[in-house]
Amino acid sequence: MMRKTKIIYFLSGFLVIGAVFFLGMTAGFHARPAAEKVAEVCNKDSIKAGLADFSPFWEAWDILDEKYIFSASTTNQDKVYGAVSGLASSYGDPYTLFLPPSDASIFESDISGKFEGVGMEIGNRQNILTVVTPLKGSPAEEAGIRAGDKILKIDEKVSVDISADEAVKLIRGKEGTTVKLTLLRDGVKEPIVVTVVRKKINIPTIETEARKDGIFIISLFSFTENSPMLFRKALREFIDFSNSNPEKNDKLILDLRGNPGGYLDAAVDMASWFLPQGVVVVKEDLGEKGEGITHRSRGYDIFNKNLKFVILVDGGSASASEILAGALSEHGAAKLIGSKTFGKGSVQELVSLTDDTFLKITVARWLTPKGVSISEKGIVPQYEVKMTQEDFDAKKDPQLDKAAEVLKDWK
């Protein structure tokens, strides 16, 4: 998610192949004198007191220079980038990493809105490269890729122990080219191999449906800068629909399945339509680094207690989706149906090291109003309903069916 201040917070730490949402990420560029810092800390004749003994680093540098037979192809700058990358990875956090020039250029092209790829969001779940969600109408969705699929191979490269950023560079590519993915899916014994044709990606935001049974559905696919305005328009459609059907005027479904997140401000704004002013939407926990930040409802609160409201979530609902669903559920404004959410509840800050390199650092974690860590727990719905492979093949939707049942039996 993103909060538009001088520093911008995104609520997606995942990489979309063909588009990037950094939810919970600060895209503020904090320039620092990188060359001076390297000279100060890494001078082999002057170890910085109290930090660490750098002598093994320089010893390794000299030995590799002397003995490695292909060292001529590796520049000194490449070695520095490799060392910084290793330093970032030593923290054991898949979202804290170094972006060398090639990765930084990918990031910048993605946030500029120029997307070509297969249209799915990926992340590391328990150190396994996992599909968070395929975007609606994307090549990935059309190829049958599902949220929760584990990526075993990208073309012929085994993807064990590679980061999401490395995987992005392998999967993304020019429109019209193909990539072959080998996937492991829960409930399916043998790996699934799919070939996906890359194309330009148009990220959808919102759709609405007024059903004949009096249920109104808002499907939200991402939390963009424009989402609050589009969501407000969708709520107006719901109200108009309700007023034209007075006997069926109180049943609303918000479908957040497969929604990987986006702007923090959008999630807070949407929650505010259902919550009184001042109640907690989400807490930002800074750990030992300082006092946390609490984000509160703006108090639009236009619906009375007669509203029957269900939110659909699944393993592809992440970050901003988890914040919105968690807040409305814990405050009793909505009931959750579906399966456990992804569990992306950390905030990343993008720091400029040089003109063409960045550090992406986890600086906080998101807590629900009741203090539950989204990263550790995810959001577990009150009504857990699984989607099986047979359901997908038969184009059935037991989660939506359950939501309709709950709304009709609501007391």
Summary of the structure (lengths in Angstrom):
residues: 411
radius of gyration: 23.1
end to end distance: 34.4
largest distance: 82.6
contacts: 1364
relative contact order: 0.15
helix: 30%
strand: 29%
